[in-house]
Amino acid sequence: MPARSTSPSRAGYPNILTFDMGGTSTDVSLCMGEPNIARETVLGYFPVKVPSVDVRSVGAGGGSIAHVPTLTRALRVGPQSAGAVPGPACYGKGGTEPTVTDANLVCGYLPPSILGGAMQLDVAAAKAAIQKIADATGLGLMEAAEGILRIVNENMFGALRLVSVQRGFDPRQFALMAFGGAGPLHGNALAELLGCYPVIVPPAPGLLCALGDLSADYRDEFARTYIRTVDQVEQAEMVEMLRELGAEAQAMLTGEAIPPARQEIQYFVDMRYYRQGYEMPIAISKTDFEGDLIPLLVQRFNELHDRTYGFMLDSNVEIVNLRAVGIGHVTKVELPEAEPGDPDASVAYTGDHHIYRHGEWITAKLYDRGKLRPGMQIEGPAIITEVDSTTVVLPHHTATVDRYFNLLINRS
């Protein structure tokens, strides 16, 4: 049987905003069929010129601590985190500070029993922690808890806008893929703010990053500086350098015992408008080497710049680097797939639960995700539990299980 994956493209949504919310931080990125690779990243305060997946992080996670600064008296959430130890107050490990997890528990979005019943959360301890915020702000307990959730959602909303709206992309044209231990708890709320649907919650969302480690291809790249404007470029010289870089990449893959059938070499030319401070990678293929390469590169650069930033310049274009990327394809993890069937999800229904939303208590149905099958539909408000995460389906939304066992949350 061929190797399979549950990529968003395979599920029918190649353009996604990724939303990975864990205990300490939330990591977001924009993918249009494949991840964006940034030429520069930041570690702490220090810029590092190394290629990496373009991911932005904010200090907003399940363990993020809510606090009210003395000077402003305005509620803040994070970036300080309770960590794994002592963790949120409701974990019963000695934590007393109010966290996002405590607020989710108090508002009912997180059921008291998690990890498949292996862990019971302390509701009283969570309420005692949130009461500190209520006392400091003059709010009631429930208003304080809901305020914490609204603020942390706004923090994550800002990060998602940074990788979409501020780069010229309309988030309404993207699906939102929510994963990590806490991502599915907040995914539907973030989709409401951004207008991006569906929310895709993959199977075992808390383990998705580990699954990615198992199925990620081997990758390394080789680059040479080649700074000159396009009117100064000799195509034969540039192509020869690209071929040499490709040979280095191929030698690396062979040295790693990757068979030729699993090897792939990709070529890129980093370009910018003359005297700009940043460059953009332009993909080319070996077939392009034989044609009129320079006008093709300029055309692709102008189109990418216009698509990314919304404008082109009537300016000379400059080449900065030549790169070859060696990719060794690994065997993909095989995941389940089934034809959609009956939409009735009553077999997975486990009871009712109350959640606090917009100042009032409403009844939500509880479902066991392990019993859901492709084709089943769940009307919100609902809470779908599994061992490694919890998914919230808000009112006026419907979750459908697709053929790859993803949850797809859309407006009803």
Secondary structure as UniProt FT lines:
FT   TURN            8..12
FT   STRAND          15..21
FT   STRAND          26..32
FT   STRAND          37..38
FT   STRAND          41..43
FT   TURN            44..45
FT   STRAND          46..48
FT   STRAND          52..53
FT   STRAND          56..58
FT   TURN            62..63
FT   STRAND          64..67
FT   TURN            70..72
FT   STRAND          76..81
FT   TURN            83..86
FT   HELIX           89..91
FT   HELIX           100..106
FT   TURN            107..108
FT   STRAND          113..114
FT   HELIX           115..117
FT   STRAND          119..120
FT   HELIX           123..137
FT   HELIX           141..163
FT   HELIX           165..167
FT   HELIX           171..173
FT   STRAND          175..179
FT   HELIX           183..194
FT   STRAND          199..201
FT   HELIX           205..207
FT   HELIX           208..215
FT   STRAND          218..229
FT   HELIX           230..232
FT   HELIX           235..255
FT   TURN            256..257
FT   HELIX           260..262
FT   STRAND          263..273
FT   TURN            274..275
FT   STRAND          280..284
FT   HELIX           286..289
FT   HELIX           293..309
FT   STRAND          317..328
FT   HELIX           346..348
FT   STRAND          349..357
FT   TURN            358..359
FT   STRAND          360..368
FT   HELIX           369..371
FT   TURN            374..375
FT   STRAND          377..379
FT   STRAND          382..385
FT   STRAND          390..393
FT   TURN            395..396
FT   STRAND          397..401
FT   TURN            403..404
FT   STRAND          407..411
//
